[in-house]
Amino acid sequence: MASTATAASGFAHIPHPAPRPVEERRAVLANPGFGTVFTDHMVAIDYDGDRGWHSARVEPYGPIALDPAAAVLHYAQEIFEGLKAYRFDDGGIALFRPAANAARFNASARRLAMPELPEALFVEAVRQQVLADRDWFPTVAGGSLYLRPFMFASEAFLGVRPARAYRFLVIASPAGNYFKSGAPAVSIWVSDYTRAAPGGTGAAKCGGNYAASLVPTAEAFARGHDQVLFLDAAEHRWIEELGGMNLFFVMADGSLVTPPLAGTILPGITRDSVIALAREAGLTVREERYALDQWRADAQSGQVLETFACGTAAVVTPVGSVADRDGAFTIGSGGPGQVTQHLRQRLVAIQRGEVPDPHGWVHRLT
Ligand SMILES: *Cc1c(COP(=O)(O)O)cnc(C)c1O
């Protein structure tokens, strides 16, 4: 294609021949929702055993051709990441802790027997994607550009061994404020199913974990709840996490408790950030096991005042009520608590460049 040019970054640029008409794009950006509309371009990088990572490019967003025998379609060799780009009031664009996503992506790659992508290449790929579609930032308050880097096994081979060819892609989707005004409390269902077992893939961000969580998630929805909570596989007693968010408990003694990263929990970057912000706010953070029965008793006695879930998509979300087969209980007043609100506001203000960033988390692109 005549318009292809390879920039100094090593990424070829193949502009979309027919980008979304401006009027259509404006309508999407005024009411973006989550994860349904994608921008005009995507980043792609290929891997094979002989050449390693090669053919980095920004190309038109669109369907990809896959051999029906591609390993990902049979054995689910796939990993992903999720992060957001923000447009600041000064017009600049920034990512939040992209190097942490790059490092976690490689940890997931190691667990799924996939090749690592150099961290600098991961961050550059995300940068290329954002800059290619910089006109796709939502115009609504609280909006962001959600980025989804992912990698899958593309080799056509039905034998069971790690594939020898992979593709890495980054796609982008404009995202609205998950919650229009503040954050309403969610209701959660404690599942009888297990998300992750010791020695399994619970700490890797892989599509397979999500596939296994869909029946329990649908069950939670059918029972009228917003989210599903998973307990540990061995004793079905210790609280692990939600389907895609980590959990924190605000105790009456001013401490914050969160389940430890013991291999079955996804190490959330929001979780890590919340721990730092909580310590900064003078709270004691304890990463220790917490049992469902204890939580119920503590909620009833007032020992636990608040509970919240956290992750990139919804940031910090209060948990209002919890139910399992034995019954239901309410956390605090059932609405967002003070500590939850403080941590949420502080994190969002840093992410959006509204306050100084003492941690070096904000990665400016422009
Ligand atoms: C991605 C994810 C999280 C949250 O991680 P963040 O880096 O905070 O977005 C939590 N749990 C699971 C299972 C996840 O996949």
The ligand as an SDF file (V2000), in Angstrom:
LIG
                    3D

 15 15  0  0  0  0  0  0  0  0999 V2000
   -7.7120   -7.4450   35.4970 C   0  0  0  0  0  0  0  0  0  0  0  0
   -8.2410   -8.1250   36.7180 C   0  0  0  0  0  0  0  0  0  0  0  0
   -8.2980   -7.4810   37.9690 C   0  0  0  0  0  0  0  0  0  0  0  0
   -7.9680   -6.0230   38.1680 C   0  0  0  0  0  0  0  0  0  0  0  0
   -6.6930   -5.6500   37.7520 O   0  0  0  0  0  0  0  0  0  0  0  0
   -6.3620   -4.1170   37.4530 P   0  0  0  0  0  0  0  0  0  0  0  0
   -4.9400   -4.1310   37.0430 O   0  0  0  0  0  0  0  0  0  0  0  0
   -6.5960   -3.3810   38.7010 O   0  0  0  0  0  0  0  0  0  0  0  0
   -7.3020   -3.6940   36.3710 O   0  0  0  0  0  0  0  0  0  0  0  0
   -8.7170   -8.2160   39.0670 C   0  0  0  0  0  0  0  0  0  0  0  0
   -9.0830   -9.5030   38.9420 N   0  0  0  0  0  0  0  0  0  0  0  0
   -9.0600  -10.1470   37.7480 C   0  0  0  0  0  0  0  0  0  0  0  0
   -9.4820  -11.5730   37.6960 C   0  0  0  0  0  0  0  0  0  0  0  0
   -8.6340   -9.4760   36.5980 C   0  0  0  0  0  0  0  0  0  0  0  0
   -8.6330  -10.1220   35.4350 O   0  0  0  0  0  0  0  0  0  0  0  0
  1  2  1  0
  2  3  1  0
  2 14  2  0
  3  4  1  0
  3 10  2  0
  4  5  1  0
  5  6  1  0
  6  7  2  0
  6  8  1  0
  6  9  1  0
 10 11  1  0
 11 12  2  0
 12 13  1  0
 12 14  1  0
 14 15  1  0
M  END
$$$$
